[in-house]
């Protein structure tokens, strides 16, 4: 709207990429019970933003997901810690630059 005539290229929907997403085996009773316990444990917990640092709820989620998918917990912990270290970016509204 600010630059009439300028076209933006939007990402294209490619459903083929969905075939590579790993999902837990929900026919495995132990996996389902583990995920249910995770949900019951964290259902009432507040989830802070990543910029606020490590939190117990994300540790619990990551452990449950790594167990359900057979992933290495250390690998997933490393990914979570990278997100916590990302610089915080604060968006400003139009003409609010200070």
Secondary structure, 3 states (H helix, E strand, C coil): CCCCCCCCCCCCCCHHHHHHCCCCCCCCHHHHHHHHHHHHHHCCCCCCCHHHCCCHHHHHHHHHHHHHHCCCHHHHHHHHHHHHHCCCCCCCCCCCCC
